[in-house]
Amino acid sequence: HMESWSPLMNAQILEDETVNAVANEVGKTPAQVIIRWNIEHGVVVIPKSVTPSRIEENINVFDFALTAAQIEKLDNLNEERRIGPDPAKYSGH
Ligand SMILES: NC(=O)c1ccc[n+]([C@@H]2O[C@H](COP(=O)([O-])OP(=O)(O)OC[C@H]3O[C@@H](n4cnc5c(N)ncnc54)[C@H](OP(=O)(O)O)[C@@H]3O)[C@@H](O)[C@H]2O)c1
């Protein structure tokens, strides 16, 4: 089962204009949109936060869905940019 690695891109993706536009459309936060996008793709997502209000925010993603058009907009943000090692190439040491 695929798991998202740094699902929030260490919070960098939360500043993205498209992510914020979709968040406004669905009345959710950028983090909730990104977490939901992972879920819509069947990807296991474990966001990290030390902030209680954010932990609560991050679990509240089961009362809405993204449309196919919104998912496609988010899919199209891919730039093959990474903030960690490429799992396909990482040797484990
Ligand atoms: N085992 C693995 O597969 C694996 C893979 C990648 C990373 N990691 C480890 O997991 C840890 C976290 O990695 P990451 O930073 O890349 O994870 P991440 O989940 O992509 O991002 C976490 C960052 O987002 C912030 N954040 C979380 N929820 C938020 C929300 N609702 N609104 C705004 N900001 C929010 C957190 O801030 P606060 O905590 O300050 O709230 C933190 O700065 C690291 O220790 C890393 O080494 C493990």
The ligand as an SDF file (V2000), in Angstrom:
LIG
                    3D

 48 52  0  0  0  0  0  0  0  0999 V2000
    9.1210    7.4170    8.0920 N   0  0  0  0  0  0  0  0  0  0  0  0
    8.8680    8.1000    6.9980 C   0  0  0  0  0  0  0  0  0  0  0  0
    8.4480    7.5400    5.9930 O   0  0  0  0  0  0  0  0  0  0  0  0
    9.0760    9.5650    6.9800 C   0  0  0  0  0  0  0  0  0  0  0  0
    8.9770   10.2510    5.7840 C   0  0  0  0  0  0  0  0  0  0  0  0
    9.1080   11.6310    5.7810 C   0  0  0  0  0  0  0  0  0  0  0  0
    9.3230   12.2910    6.9760 C   0  0  0  0  0  0  0  0  0  0  0  0
    9.4340   11.5930    8.1040 N   0  0  0  0  0  0  0  0  0  0  0  0
    9.6400   12.2790    9.3670 C   0  0  0  0  0  0  0  0  0  0  0  0
    8.3710   12.8090    9.7690 O   0  0  0  0  0  0  0  0  0  0  0  0
    8.5670   14.0790   10.3950 C   0  0  0  0  0  0  0  0  0  0  0  0
    7.7410   15.1400    9.7150 C   0  0  0  0  0  0  0  0  0  0  0  0
    8.0780   15.2220    8.3380 O   0  0  0  0  0  0  0  0  0  0  0  0
    7.5000   16.4040    7.4710 P   0  0  0  0  0  0  0  0  0  0  0  0
    7.7500   17.6980    8.1740 O   0  0  0  0  0  0  0  0  0  0  0  0
    8.0240   16.2550    6.1160 O   0  0  0  0  0  0  0  0  0  0  0  0
    5.9010   16.0900    7.5630 O   0  0  0  0  0  0  0  0  0  0  0  0
    4.6510   16.8520    6.9550 P   0  0  0  0  0  0  0  0  0  0  0  0
    3.4660   16.1720    7.5720 O   0  0  0  0  0  0  0  0  0  0  0  0
    4.7530   16.9660    5.4770 O   0  0  0  0  0  0  0  0  0  0  0  0
    4.7340   18.3710    7.5040 O   0  0  0  0  0  0  0  0  0  0  0  0
    4.7530   18.6660    8.8600 C   0  0  0  0  0  0  0  0  0  0  0  0
    4.7980   20.1850    9.0030 C   0  0  0  0  0  0  0  0  0  0  0  0
    3.5260   20.7240    8.6550 O   0  0  0  0  0  0  0  0  0  0  0  0
    3.0120   21.4790    9.7510 C   0  0  0  0  0  0  0  0  0  0  0  0
    1.5740   21.2230    9.7990 N   0  0  0  0  0  0  0  0  0  0  0  0
    0.9500   20.0420   10.1060 C   0  0  0  0  0  0  0  0  0  0  0  0
   -0.3730   20.1740   10.0190 N   0  0  0  0  0  0  0  0  0  0  0  0
   -0.6120   21.4760    9.6680 C   0  0  0  0  0  0  0  0  0  0  0  0
   -1.7900   22.2250    9.4450 C   0  0  0  0  0  0  0  0  0  0  0  0
   -2.9910   21.6650    9.5560 N   0  0  0  0  0  0  0  0  0  0  0  0
   -1.6700   23.5320    9.0920 N   0  0  0  0  0  0  0  0  0  0  0  0
   -0.4540   24.0930    8.9650 C   0  0  0  0  0  0  0  0  0  0  0  0
    0.7080   23.4430    9.1510 N   0  0  0  0  0  0  0  0  0  0  0  0
    0.6210   22.1370    9.5120 C   0  0  0  0  0  0  0  0  0  0  0  0
    3.7390   20.9810   10.9790 C   0  0  0  0  0  0  0  0  0  0  0  0
    3.8300   22.0210   11.9420 O   0  0  0  0  0  0  0  0  0  0  0  0
    3.6920   21.7720   13.5320 P   0  0  0  0  0  0  0  0  0  0  0  0
    4.2240   20.3990   13.8620 O   0  0  0  0  0  0  0  0  0  0  0  0
    4.5060   22.8800   14.0940 O   0  0  0  0  0  0  0  0  0  0  0  0
    2.2260   21.9050   13.8540 O   0  0  0  0  0  0  0  0  0  0  0  0
    5.1160   20.6540   10.3980 C   0  0  0  0  0  0  0  0  0  0  0  0
    5.8930   21.8500   10.2820 O   0  0  0  0  0  0  0  0  0  0  0  0
   10.0780   14.3580   10.3500 C   0  0  0  0  0  0  0  0  0  0  0  0
   10.6130   14.0000   11.5990 O   0  0  0  0  0  0  0  0  0  0  0  0
   10.5820   13.4490    9.2490 C   0  0  0  0  0  0  0  0  0  0  0  0
   11.9280   13.0400    9.4320 O   0  0  0  0  0  0  0  0  0  0  0  0
    9.3160   10.2400    8.1250 C   0  0  0  0  0  0  0  0  0  0  0  0
  1  2  1  0
  2  3  2  0
  2  4  1  0
  4  5  1  0
  4 48  2  0
  5  6  2  0
  6  7  1  0
  7  8  2  0
  8  9  1  0
  8 48  1  0
  9 10  1  0
  9 46  1  0
 10 11  1  0
 11 12  1  0
 11 44  1  0
 12 13  1  0
 13 14  1  0
 14 15  2  0
 14 16  1  0
 14 17  1  0
 17 18  1  0
 18 19  2  0
 18 20  1  0
 18 21  1  0
 21 22  1  0
 22 23  1  0
 23 24  1  0
 23 42  1  0
 24 25  1  0
 25 26  1  0
 25 36  1  0
 26 27  1  0
 26 35  1  0
 27 28  2  0
 28 29  1  0
 29 30  1  0
 29 35  2  0
 30 31  1  0
 30 32  2  0
 32 33  1  0
 33 34  2  0
 34 35  1  0
 36 37  1  0
 36 42  1  0
 37 38  1  0
 38 39  2  0
 38 40  1  0
 38 41  1  0
 42 43  1  0
 44 45  1  0
 44 46  1  0
 46 47  1  0
M  CHG  2   8   1  16  -1
M  END
$$$$
